[in-house]
């Protein structure tokens, strides 16, 4: 250890005292080794090959954690497989976050991974508070040295730290905000976890606009102008300005519970008559808001747009007879229906409610005669549903994309595959547009806060709007409707559309579902959830019932 540091073994506890500040409580011998006697020093170990041993895991974990807590960043960095990055990061942790002391307590190693807890004391301008959290490190063998080393990643220092991020303590960069829902109910990340990243964004954008002032905090500086910082600890509160959002606390609570039923799920809800966003939820909760910013193939929920395109171009009405064979070859690519079902002498409504892929792909033949087969879908998505325009929601959000297509991407796009990408918010807006009879850009805070420009689209013609509502109602209520089971307990008037999107390398499709009930529309996606009605359907139904 460096000059001024004292290392001692007292009652089986490894303690470090450096520069007159105590860094103690390292239950390294009992916590990591399970009571083994003093292990061999990492520096004395001969170069090895093969998997790291339990003894090596114990030793390198002990040495790294001790060097980190003792304020020895260079030494800590040399115990990782990326010392050039790790050393400065460890130094920045102590200096940037104003850490005056720290206690790191390892848990029992699981293979090559060692979990640990950190209790860091933050001191700034006469205020001292503790920041406690859990993290973990993994030990690997160095590729060139053969030494056992900590695998460097920023999350070792804090689970929310990224490569571009830095821990900071000082005057907060943005003013404090008290966010409230449409009925003035306070919204917090503790009560509504999915709103955490959203509230961070709102604070940075609007804190000063609603009369807030900064406090003193510890936070993770994202290092990006487009990603919000992450507050970790408030040392001294600022004055919070009140920011009214469009969220409905009751619908938000239902959305939070609904996504928890699945490993990876997102949902968004919109009020069709205004475009106001009533809920957004993700599981797991990360700094990336998948429900707003995710860009995924929406599967057969896209048939809402495809059906509108067919009606707008005179190809069919809800009662027009359409072909629905088990499979079809289009642009030299074979496409088929689920379990290769077919519908004899059926209408467009039947094809829609049973989600017949081939009926919608066959529209390409007649559109090709007009030379618009590759562009018609994108035109309808943009001009009638606002997809592909710039949405100024109030926080970052993907706008959705239905680009001009070519080759086999064209038939794939008609059923929501190919190069089409959307978020749950985008797909919720499809249902909202149908219910309202026209597109209203979704928004989370009032436009007059920053005079941002909302995207606009043409209203659907009365016949097209009525036709879409008829088909979505049939999908949600008919005996053979693909959404009927999921929407069974949802009050009317209601409509829905299911979808499943095949993803390369995934054995099970993503589950999509969108629907409306009264003046609330929602959409959900469940990763690898299978059929739309099986996983995403119950998520949407729970949200709609809360409205």
C-alpha positions as CSV (number, residue, x, y, z in Angstrom):
1,X,0.0,0.0,0.0
2,X,1.1,3.6,-0.5
3,X,2.7,5.7,2.2
4,X,0.3,6.7,5.0
5,X,-1.8,3.5,4.4
6,X,-2.0,0.8,7.0
7,X,-3.1,-2.7,6.2
8,X,-4.1,-5.0,9.0
9,X,-5.7,-8.3,9.7
10,X,-7.9,-8.0,12.8
11,X,-10.3,-10.8,13.7
12,X,-10.5,-12.0,10.1
13,X,-11.4,-8.6,8.7
14,X,-9.2,-6.9,6.1
15,X,-9.1,-3.1,7.0
16,X,-7.5,-0.2,5.1
17,X,-6.8,3.1,6.7
18,X,-5.5,5.8,4.3
19,X,-4.6,9.4,4.8
20,X,-6.3,9.6,8.1
21,X,-9.7,8.5,6.6
22,X,-11.0,5.1,7.6
23,X,-11.9,2.6,4.8
24,X,-12.8,-0.4,6.8
25,X,-15.3,-3.3,7.0
26,X,-13.9,-5.5,4.2
27,X,-15.1,-8.9,5.0
28,X,-12.9,-10.2,2.3
29,X,-11.6,-13.4,3.9
30,X,-15.0,-14.6,5.1
31,X,-17.1,-12.9,2.4
32,X,-15.1,-13.9,-0.7
33,X,-13.1,-17.0,0.3
34,X,-15.7,-18.5,2.7
35,X,-13.2,-18.6,5.6
36,X,-10.1,-19.8,3.7
37,X,-6.7,-18.9,5.0
38,X,-4.7,-16.0,3.4
39,X,-4.6,-16.7,-0.3
40,X,-1.6,-16.3,-2.5
41,X,-0.9,-12.8,-3.8
42,X,-1.9,-12.1,-7.3
43,X,1.4,-10.5,-8.2
44,X,3.3,-13.6,-7.1
45,X,1.2,-16.0,-9.2
46,X,2.9,-17.6,-12.2
47,X,1.3,-16.9,-15.6
48,X,-1.5,-19.4,-16.3
49,X,-3.9,-20.5,-19.0
50,X,-7.4,-21.8,-18.8
51,X,-10.2,-20.7,-16.6
52,X,-9.5,-18.6,-13.5
53,X,-9.4,-20.5,-10.2
54,X,-11.4,-19.8,-7.1
55,X,-8.2,-18.7,-5.4
56,X,-7.5,-16.2,-8.2
57,X,-11.0,-14.8,-8.1
58,X,-10.6,-14.3,-4.3
59,X,-7.2,-12.6,-4.6
60,X,-7.9,-10.2,-7.4
61,X,-11.3,-9.2,-6.0
62,X,-9.7,-8.5,-2.6
63,X,-6.8,-6.5,-4.1
64,X,-8.9,-4.5,-6.5
65,X,-11.6,-3.5,-4.0
66,X,-9.0,-2.6,-1.4
67,X,-7.1,-0.3,-4.0
68,X,-10.3,1.3,-5.0
69,X,-11.5,2.1,-1.5
70,X,-8.0,3.3,-0.5
71,X,-7.9,5.9,-3.2
72,X,-5.3,4.2,-5.3
73,X,-6.7,4.4,-8.8
74,X,-3.5,3.4,-10.7
75,X,-3.1,0.3,-8.6
76,X,-6.8,-0.5,-9.1
77,X,-6.5,0.0,-12.8
78,X,-3.5,-2.3,-13.1
79,X,-5.7,-5.1,-11.6
80,X,-8.1,-4.9,-14.5
81,X,-7.9,-5.9,-18.1
82,X,-8.2,-2.3,-19.3
83,X,-5.9,-0.2,-17.0
84,X,-5.8,2.8,-19.4
85,X,-9.6,3.2,-18.9
86,X,-10.1,1.8,-15.4
87,X,-7.5,3.9,-13.6
88,X,-8.9,7.3,-14.6
89,X,-12.4,6.1,-14.0
90,X,-11.6,5.0,-10.4
91,X,-9.9,8.4,-9.9
92,X,-12.9,10.3,-11.3
93,X,-15.2,8.3,-8.9
94,X,-13.4,9.7,-5.9
95,X,-12.7,13.2,-7.1
96,X,-15.7,13.9,-9.2
97,X,-18.3,12.5,-6.8
98,X,-16.5,14.1,-3.7
99,X,-16.2,10.7,-2.0
100,X,-14.6,11.3,1.4
101,X,-14.7,7.7,2.5
102,X,-16.1,4.4,1.4
103,X,-16.8,0.9,2.8
104,X,-17.0,-1.9,0.3
105,X,-18.4,-5.3,1.5
106,X,-18.1,-8.3,-0.8
107,X,-20.6,-11.1,-0.8
108,X,-19.9,-14.7,-1.7
109,X,-18.4,-15.3,-5.1
110,X,-20.6,-17.1,-7.6
111,X,-18.2,-18.7,-10.1
112,X,-16.0,-15.8,-11.4
113,X,-18.4,-13.1,-10.2
114,X,-18.1,-11.3,-6.9
115,X,-21.1,-9.2,-5.7
116,X,-20.4,-6.4,-3.3
117,X,-22.1,-3.4,-1.6
118,X,-20.7,0.1,-1.5
119,X,-21.4,2.7,1.2
120,X,-19.8,5.9,-0.1
121,X,-19.8,9.0,2.0
122,X,-20.3,12.2,-0.1
123,X,-19.1,15.5,1.3
124,X,-19.6,18.8,-0.4
125,X,-19.9,22.4,1.0
126,X,-20.4,21.3,4.5
127,X,-23.1,18.7,3.7
128,X,-22.3,15.0,4.2
129,X,-24.6,12.1,3.1
130,X,-24.2,8.4,2.4
131,X,-24.7,6.9,-1.0
132,X,-25.3,3.1,-0.8
133,X,-25.8,0.6,-3.6
134,X,-24.9,-2.9,-4.8
135,X,-22.7,-3.9,-7.8
136,X,-20.5,-6.8,-8.9
137,X,-17.3,-7.6,-10.7
138,X,-16.1,-10.5,-12.8
139,X,-12.6,-11.9,-12.9
140,X,-11.2,-13.1,-16.2
141,X,-7.8,-14.2,-17.4
142,X,-5.7,-11.6,-19.3
143,X,-5.3,-12.5,-22.9
144,X,-1.6,-11.5,-23.1
145,X,-0.4,-11.8,-19.5
146,X,-2.3,-14.8,-18.3
147,X,-3.0,-13.0,-15.1
148,X,-6.3,-13.1,-13.3
149,X,-7.8,-9.6,-13.7
150,X,-11.1,-7.7,-13.1
151,X,-13.0,-7.5,-16.3
152,X,-13.3,-3.7,-16.7
153,X,-16.7,-2.2,-17.3
154,X,-18.1,1.1,-15.9
155,X,-20.9,-0.8,-14.0
156,X,-18.3,-2.1,-11.6
157,X,-18.1,1.4,-10.0
158,X,-21.9,1.9,-10.2
159,X,-24.6,-0.2,-11.9
160,X,-26.0,2.8,-13.8
161,X,-22.6,4.1,-15.0
162,X,-21.9,4.0,-18.7
163,X,-18.7,4.3,-20.7
164,X,-19.4,7.9,-21.5
165,X,-20.7,8.7,-18.0
166,X,-19.1,10.2,-15.0
167,X,-20.1,10.5,-11.3
168,X,-20.4,14.1,-10.3
169,X,-21.3,16.0,-7.1
170,X,-22.1,19.7,-7.0
171,X,-24.7,22.3,-8.0
172,X,-27.3,20.3,-10.1
173,X,-27.2,21.0,-13.9
174,X,-30.9,21.4,-14.1
175,X,-33.6,22.9,-11.9
176,X,-35.7,20.7,-9.5
177,X,-39.1,19.7,-10.8
178,X,-42.3,18.3,-9.1
179,X,-44.0,16.5,-11.9
180,X,-47.8,15.9,-11.6
181,X,-50.3,14.0,-13.6
182,X,-53.4,15.4,-15.3
183,X,-55.2,15.5,-11.9
184,X,-52.2,17.0,-10.0
185,X,-51.2,13.7,-8.4
186,X,-47.4,13.8,-7.9
187,X,-45.4,11.4,-10.1
188,X,-42.2,9.9,-8.6
189,X,-39.8,7.3,-9.9
190,X,-40.2,5.5,-6.6
191,X,-43.9,4.9,-7.1
192,X,-43.8,4.7,-10.9
193,X,-40.4,3.2,-11.8
194,X,-40.9,3.4,-15.6
195,X,-41.3,7.2,-15.3
196,X,-37.7,7.5,-13.9
197,X,-36.0,8.2,-17.2
198,X,-39.0,10.3,-18.4
199,X,-38.9,12.5,-15.3
200,X,-35.1,13.0,-15.7
201,X,-35.7,14.2,-19.3
202,X,-38.5,16.5,-18.2
203,X,-36.5,18.0,-15.5
204,X,-33.6,18.8,-17.8
205,X,-35.9,20.3,-20.5
206,X,-38.4,22.1,-18.4
207,X,-37.2,22.6,-14.9
208,X,-36.2,26.2,-15.4
209,X,-39.3,26.9,-17.4
210,X,-41.7,26.1,-14.5
211,X,-39.9,28.2,-11.9
212,X,-37.5,25.5,-10.4
213,X,-34.0,26.2,-9.1
214,X,-31.1,23.7,-8.8
215,X,-30.0,22.0,-5.6
216,X,-26.8,20.2,-4.7
217,X,-26.7,16.6,-5.9
218,X,-24.7,13.6,-6.8
219,X,-25.5,12.4,-10.3
220,X,-24.2,10.4,-13.3
221,X,-23.3,12.8,-16.0
222,X,-24.3,11.0,-19.2
223,X,-21.7,12.7,-21.3
224,X,-24.3,13.3,-24.0
225,X,-26.5,16.2,-25.0
226,X,-29.3,13.7,-26.0
227,X,-29.3,11.5,-23.0
228,X,-30.5,12.8,-19.6
229,X,-28.3,12.7,-16.5
230,X,-29.2,10.3,-13.7
231,X,-29.7,11.8,-10.2
232,X,-28.4,9.5,-7.4
233,X,-28.4,11.6,-4.2
234,X,-29.8,14.9,-3.1
235,X,-27.5,16.7,-0.6
236,X,-29.5,19.9,-0.6
237,X,-32.8,20.4,-2.2
238,X,-33.5,23.0,-4.8
239,X,-36.8,24.8,-5.3
240,X,-39.0,22.5,-7.3
241,X,-41.2,24.0,-10.0
242,X,-44.5,22.2,-10.7
243,X,-44.7,20.6,-14.1
244,X,-48.0,19.2,-15.3
245,X,-47.9,16.2,-17.5
246,X,-50.6,14.3,-19.4
247,X,-50.0,11.1,-17.5
248,X,-53.0,9.5,-15.6
249,X,-51.7,8.1,-12.4
250,X,-54.3,5.3,-12.3
251,X,-53.6,4.2,-15.9
252,X,-49.8,4.5,-15.2
253,X,-50.1,2.2,-12.2
254,X,-52.0,-0.4,-14.2
255,X,-49.3,-0.2,-17.0
256,X,-46.5,-0.7,-14.5
257,X,-48.2,-3.8,-13.1
258,X,-49.0,-5.1,-16.6
259,X,-45.5,-5.2,-18.0
260,X,-44.1,-6.8,-14.8
261,X,-45.8,-10.1,-15.9
262,X,-43.1,-10.5,-18.6
263,X,-39.4,-10.5,-18.8
264,X,-39.2,-7.7,-21.5
265,X,-42.3,-5.7,-22.2
266,X,-43.3,-2.2,-23.1
267,X,-46.7,-0.4,-23.3
268,X,-47.9,3.1,-24.1
269,X,-51.4,4.6,-23.8
270,X,-52.9,7.7,-25.6
271,X,-56.2,9.6,-25.4
272,X,-57.4,9.6,-29.0
273,X,-59.5,12.8,-28.8
274,X,-56.5,14.9,-27.8
275,X,-53.2,12.9,-28.4
276,X,-52.4,13.2,-24.6
277,X,-50.1,10.4,-23.4
278,X,-51.7,8.7,-20.4
279,X,-49.1,6.0,-19.5
280,X,-45.8,4.6,-20.5
281,X,-44.2,1.5,-18.9
282,X,-41.2,-0.8,-19.5
283,X,-39.9,-3.9,-17.9
284,X,-37.0,-4.0,-17.2
285,X,-36.7,-0.3,-16.4
286,X,-33.5,1.2,-17.9
287,X,-32.4,4.6,-19.0
288,X,-33.5,3.8,-22.5
289,X,-37.3,4.3,-22.8
290,X,-38.2,1.4,-25.1
291,X,-41.9,2.2,-25.2
292,X,-41.1,5.6,-26.8
293,X,-37.8,5.1,-28.5
294,X,-37.8,1.4,-29.5
295,X,-37.6,0.7,-33.2
296,X,-38.9,-2.8,-34.0
297,X,-41.0,-4.5,-36.7
298,X,-44.6,-4.1,-35.6
299,X,-45.9,-7.3,-37.3
300,X,-49.5,-7.5,-38.2
301,X,-50.6,-4.4,-36.3
302,X,-49.3,-2.8,-39.5
303,X,-52.4,-4.2,-41.2
304,X,-54.3,-1.2,-39.8
305,X,-52.3,1.0,-42.2
306,X,-52.3,-1.6,-45.0
307,X,-56.1,-1.8,-44.8
308,X,-56.4,2.0,-44.9
309,X,-54.1,2.1,-47.9
310,X,-56.2,-0.5,-49.7
311,X,-59.4,1.4,-49.1
312,X,-57.8,4.8,-50.0
313,X,-56.7,3.3,-53.4
314,X,-60.0,1.7,-54.2
315,X,-58.8,-1.9,-53.8
316,X,-61.4,-3.0,-51.3
317,X,-64.0,-2.0,-48.7
318,X,-64.7,-4.0,-45.5
319,X,-67.3,-6.0,-47.3
320,X,-65.3,-6.7,-50.5
321,X,-64.4,-10.3,-51.2
322,X,-60.7,-10.9,-51.1
323,X,-58.5,-14.0,-51.7
324,X,-56.9,-15.6,-48.6
325,X,-55.0,-18.7,-49.7
326,X,-52.7,-20.6,-47.3
327,X,-49.6,-19.1,-49.0
328,X,-48.5,-16.8,-51.7
329,X,-45.4,-16.1,-53.7
330,X,-44.7,-12.3,-54.1
331,X,-41.5,-10.8,-55.5
332,X,-40.0,-14.3,-55.6
333,X,-40.5,-14.8,-51.9
334,X,-43.0,-17.2,-50.3
335,X,-45.3,-16.0,-47.5
336,X,-47.8,-18.0,-45.6
337,X,-50.5,-17.6,-42.9
338,X,-50.2,-19.0,-39.4
339,X,-50.6,-22.8,-39.6
340,X,-51.3,-22.2,-43.3
341,X,-55.0,-21.4,-42.7
342,X,-57.1,-20.1,-45.6
343,X,-60.5,-18.3,-45.9
344,X,-62.8,-19.3,-48.7
345,X,-64.9,-16.6,-50.3
346,X,-64.1,-14.2,-47.3
347,X,-64.3,-10.4,-47.0
348,X,-61.6,-7.9,-46.1
349,X,-63.1,-7.8,-42.6
350,X,-62.7,-11.5,-42.2
351,X,-59.1,-11.3,-43.5
352,X,-58.4,-8.5,-41.0
353,X,-60.0,-10.1,-37.9
354,X,-58.2,-13.4,-38.6
355,X,-55.0,-11.7,-39.6
356,X,-54.6,-13.3,-43.1
357,X,-51.2,-12.3,-44.4
358,X,-51.8,-13.5,-47.9
359,X,-54.9,-11.3,-48.5
360,X,-52.9,-8.1,-47.7
361,X,-49.9,-9.2,-49.7
362,X,-52.1,-9.8,-52.8
363,X,-52.9,-6.1,-52.9
364,X,-49.4,-5.6,-54.4
365,X,-50.5,-7.0,-57.7
366,X,-53.1,-4.3,-58.3
367,X,-50.9,-1.5,-56.9
368,X,-48.1,-2.6,-59.2
369,X,-50.4,-1.8,-62.1
370,X,-50.4,1.8,-60.8
371,X,-46.7,1.8,-60.2
372,X,-47.2,2.7,-56.5
373,X,-46.8,-0.7,-54.8
374,X,-43.4,0.3,-53.3
375,X,-44.5,3.7,-52.1
376,X,-48.3,3.6,-51.3
377,X,-47.9,2.1,-47.8
378,X,-45.3,4.8,-46.7
379,X,-47.5,7.5,-48.2
380,X,-50.5,6.3,-46.2
381,X,-48.5,5.9,-43.0
382,X,-47.1,9.4,-43.3
383,X,-50.1,11.4,-44.6
384,X,-52.8,9.6,-42.7
385,X,-51.2,8.3,-39.5
386,X,-48.2,10.7,-39.0
387,X,-45.7,7.8,-39.1
388,X,-42.3,9.0,-40.4
389,X,-42.9,12.7,-39.5
390,X,-41.1,14.4,-36.6
391,X,-42.9,13.9,-33.3
392,X,-42.2,16.6,-30.6
393,X,-43.5,14.6,-27.7
394,X,-41.7,16.6,-25.0
395,X,-39.1,13.8,-24.4
396,X,-37.1,11.7,-26.9
397,X,-39.3,9.4,-29.0
398,X,-38.9,7.5,-32.2
399,X,-41.0,8.8,-35.1
400,X,-41.6,5.4,-36.7
401,X,-40.4,4.5,-40.2
402,X,-42.1,3.1,-43.3
403,X,-39.6,3.7,-46.0
404,X,-40.0,3.1,-49.7
405,X,-39.4,-0.6,-50.4
406,X,-38.1,-2.8,-53.1
407,X,-38.1,-6.5,-53.9
408,X,-39.3,-8.9,-51.2
409,X,-39.3,-6.0,-48.7
410,X,-42.5,-4.7,-50.2
411,X,-44.7,-7.7,-49.4
412,X,-43.0,-8.1,-46.1
413,X,-43.8,-4.5,-45.2
414,X,-47.5,-5.0,-45.9
415,X,-47.6,-7.3,-42.9
416,X,-45.3,-5.2,-40.7
417,X,-42.0,-6.8,-41.5
418,X,-39.2,-5.8,-43.8
419,X,-37.7,-2.4,-43.0
420,X,-40.6,-1.0,-41.0
421,X,-39.9,0.0,-37.5
422,X,-42.1,1.3,-34.8
423,X,-42.3,1.8,-31.0
424,X,-45.2,1.0,-28.7
425,X,-46.1,4.7,-28.7
426,X,-46.2,4.7,-32.6
427,X,-48.5,1.6,-32.7
428,X,-50.8,3.0,-29.9
429,X,-51.1,6.1,-32.1
430,X,-52.4,3.9,-35.0
431,X,-55.4,2.8,-32.8
432,X,-55.9,6.3,-31.5
433,X,-56.0,7.6,-35.1
434,X,-58.7,5.1,-36.0
435,X,-60.8,5.8,-33.0
436,X,-60.5,9.6,-33.5
437,X,-60.9,9.5,-37.2
438,X,-57.6,11.4,-37.6
439,X,-54.1,11.7,-36.4
440,X,-53.2,13.9,-33.4
441,X,-49.5,13.8,-32.4
442,X,-49.0,12.2,-29.0
443,X,-47.6,14.6,-26.4
444,X,-46.5,14.4,-22.7
445,X,-46.4,18.1,-21.8
446,X,-48.2,21.1,-23.2
447,X,-46.9,22.5,-26.4
448,X,-46.8,26.1,-25.2
449,X,-44.1,25.3,-22.7
450,X,-41.5,25.5,-25.5
451,X,-43.6,26.4,-28.6
452,X,-42.6,23.1,-30.3
453,X,-44.3,22.2,-33.5
454,X,-46.6,19.2,-33.6
455,X,-46.7,16.8,-36.6
456,X,-49.9,16.9,-38.6
457,X,-51.6,14.6,-41.0
458,X,-54.8,14.5,-43.1
459,X,-57.9,13.2,-41.4
460,X,-59.1,9.9,-42.6
461,X,-62.1,10.0,-44.8
462,X,-65.3,9.1,-43.0
463,X,-65.6,5.9,-45.0
464,X,-62.1,4.8,-44.3
465,X,-62.3,5.7,-40.6
466,X,-65.7,3.8,-40.3
467,X,-64.3,0.8,-42.2
468,X,-61.2,0.6,-39.9
469,X,-63.4,0.8,-36.8
470,X,-65.7,-1.9,-38.1
471,X,-62.7,-4.2,-38.8
472,X,-61.0,-3.5,-35.4
473,X,-64.4,-4.1,-33.6
474,X,-64.8,-7.4,-35.4
475,X,-61.2,-8.4,-34.4
476,X,-62.0,-7.6,-30.7
477,X,-65.5,-9.1,-30.5
478,X,-66.2,-11.8,-33.2
479,X,-66.0,-15.4,-32.2
480,X,-63.0,-16.0,-34.5
481,X,-61.4,-12.6,-33.9
482,X,-57.7,-12.9,-33.0
483,X,-58.1,-10.3,-30.2
484,X,-61.5,-11.4,-28.8
485,X,-60.1,-13.4,-25.9
486,X,-57.8,-10.7,-24.7
487,X,-60.4,-8.0,-25.0
488,X,-63.2,-10.0,-23.4
489,X,-63.4,-7.9,-20.2
490,X,-62.7,-4.5,-21.9
491,X,-65.7,-2.2,-22.1
492,X,-67.0,-1.0,-25.4
493,X,-66.9,0.7,-27.8
494,X,-63.7,-1.2,-28.5
495,X,-61.5,-2.4,-31.3
496,X,-58.1,-4.1,-31.6
497,X,-55.5,-5.7,-33.8
498,X,-53.0,-8.4,-32.9
499,X,-49.5,-8.9,-34.4
500,X,-46.4,-11.1,-34.1
501,X,-43.1,-10.1,-35.6
502,X,-40.5,-12.6,-36.6
503,X,-37.0,-11.5,-35.6
504,X,-33.8,-13.0,-37.1
505,X,-32.1,-15.4,-34.7
506,X,-35.1,-15.6,-32.4
507,X,-37.1,-18.9,-32.2
508,X,-40.2,-17.1,-30.9
509,X,-41.8,-14.0,-32.4
510,X,-42.3,-10.7,-30.6
511,X,-45.9,-10.3,-29.5
512,X,-47.7,-7.1,-30.5
513,X,-51.2,-5.9,-29.6
514,X,-53.0,-2.6,-30.0
515,X,-56.5,-1.5,-29.2
516,X,-58.9,1.1,-27.9
517,X,-61.8,1.4,-25.5
518,X,-63.8,4.5,-25.1
519,X,-61.3,7.4,-25.2
520,X,-58.2,5.4,-24.5
521,X,-55.9,3.6,-26.9
522,X,-52.9,1.5,-26.1
523,X,-50.2,-0.8,-27.6
524,X,-47.8,-3.2,-26.1
525,X,-44.9,-5.4,-27.3
526,X,-43.5,-8.4,-25.4
527,X,-40.2,-9.6,-26.6
528,X,-40.4,-13.3,-27.6
529,X,-44.0,-13.3,-26.5
530,X,-45.4,-15.3,-29.4
531,X,-48.9,-14.6,-30.7
532,X,-50.2,-11.0,-30.1
533,X,-53.2,-12.1,-28.1
534,X,-51.2,-14.3,-25.8
535,X,-48.8,-11.9,-24.2
536,X,-49.2,-8.3,-25.4
537,X,-53.0,-8.6,-25.4
538,X,-53.4,-9.0,-21.7
539,X,-51.0,-6.0,-21.1
540,X,-53.1,-3.8,-23.3
541,X,-56.4,-5.1,-21.8
542,X,-55.2,-4.3,-18.3
543,X,-54.3,-0.7,-19.3
544,X,-57.6,-0.1,-21.1
545,X,-59.6,-1.4,-18.2
546,X,-57.9,1.2,-16.0
547,X,-59.1,4.0,-18.2
